[in-house]
């Protein structure tokens, strides 16, 4: 799949079939994160792959909008090392996680970027050292094809903006 096709096809998946993600695909997705650029090539990231059903259940209970995490075959916890890169650690991890999103899409898998979680609970459950900040969670798995009326309504009410609404040239508000 071409990169732009993956960008177009990517969507937030909140419903998964109970099928494990093959290790070969998971490794390829994690390698996409490893290959991401980072400030001064510090690579201040660490990713925790969670497949244990009990841990996924607990993580899913930790956020108001995170209940669907228990059904995702994989949760990837993106952690940034604030000591290694005090200024850029969060941005660098976000770039690496976005690489994973596009790699997963190209592999026929669905993802959802999750910010709704209780950091303290996740930190204790996964024994994450204090120097790491949990940037986000990423669910990963095979999408369950279903009619998602809520998603369709959101996309009807909030359509993608056109380029001329989000781009200026040389200074804010200046169009070509």
N, C-alpha and C positions, 0 to 999 in steps of 0.2 A: 504494500500500500504506500502510495506517495504521502509525504509529510502533510501536504495541504489537504489531502483526502482525510487523513486522520484528524486534522484540526476541525474539518467540517463535520465529521461523523461523531466526534466526541460529545458525549452528553453525560449528565449526572445520573448514575444508575443506583437506585435504592432498593431494588428487588433482584435477588439472585437465585439461580437454581442450585441445589445442593450437590454440585459437582466440583471435585478438587481441581485446583489449578496445577497443571503439570510442572514439575520442578524446572524443566528446560525453559518453559515460557516465563516462569517466575524469575529465573536467573537472568534471562534476557532483559526483562523489565528492570530488574535491579541494576544490571550493567548499564542501562540507559541513564540511570541516576548517577552512577559512578563516572560516566563520561561527561557529565554536565560541567560547564565552566564555573569557576569560583574566583573570588578576589584573590590575587596573588597565588592562585592555585593551592590555597590552604585546604580546600575540601573539608569544611567543618561539619560534616554530616555523619550521622549514624542512623541506620534504619533497622527497626525491630519488626520482624515478620511474625505476626500472631495468627496461628491457625487453630489453637486449642479452643474448643467450643465454650468451656467455662470462662476463660479469659475474655473471649469475644462477647459473651453475655454480660460480664461485669463492665467491660468498656462501654457497651451499648446502653447500660443503665446509668452511665455517668453524665449524659448530656440530654438536654430537653428534646433535641431533634435527632438523637443518635440511636434510637431503638432498633433501626434496621441493621445495625452493625452485627448483631448476633447471627444474622442470616448470610452475611458475606463470608465466603470461604476463607478469605485472607484480609487481614487488616495490616497495613504497613504504617508504622508510627515513625514519622519524620522528626528526628531530633537534631538540634544545632548546637555546636560546641561554642559557647560564648567566650570561653577562655582562648580558644584557638584563633578566633576571628571576632573580636568584640564589636566591631562596627557592621560587618556584613554577614554574620552567621545566618540570620533569618532569611535574608534574600537569597543567599547561596543555596540553602536547603529548599526554598520554594522553587528555584529554577530546576534543581535536581528532581523534585517531585513532579513538576510539570513534564519533564522528560519521561518519567514513568507513565504518566497519564497517556501521552501520545504513543508510547511503545505498547502499552496495554491495548489501546484502541486498534493499533495495527495488528495485534495478535488475536483480535476478535473478542477481547475481554472488555468488561465494563468497569468503570471506576466512579468513585464519588469522593471529592475533596471534603473532609469533615473538620469543622472547627468547633462543633458542639460536643465538648467533653470536659470532664472535671480533671484538670491537670494533676492535682495531688493524688487522686485515685489511680490514674494511669501510671504515674511515676512510681508509686508504691507497688502496684501490681507487677510492673515490669522491671522493677529495681533499677530505675534510670538514675545515674549519678547527678548530683546537683548542678554541675557545670553545664549540663545539657538543658536546653529549652525544648519543649515539645511544640513544634511549629504547627503541625496538622496531622491528621490521620487520613489515610487513603484506603478506601475499600476496594477490593479487587475480586472479580469472579465473572462467571458467565451470566449475562443478563437474562432475567426472566421476562419473556415477551408478554406484556399485558397492556391493557388499555389504562393509561395513566392520565385520568381526567385532570387531576391537580396540576400536573406538569403542563398539560396542554393549555389550561387556563392561564397559568403563569406566562407562557410563551405568547398567548393571545394578548394579554394585558401589557406585557413588557417585551416588545419585539426588539431584535438586535438593532442598534443604532446604525445609521448610515455613516460612511467614512467622513462626509462633510460635517457631521455633527460632532465628531471626536478628534478631528485633525485640523491644526492650524499650521501655517507655513511662516517661518522666520519670527513670528510673534503671535501671541494669543489673539484669536479671532480673525486673523488674516487668511483669506482664502486665495487659492490660485486663480 
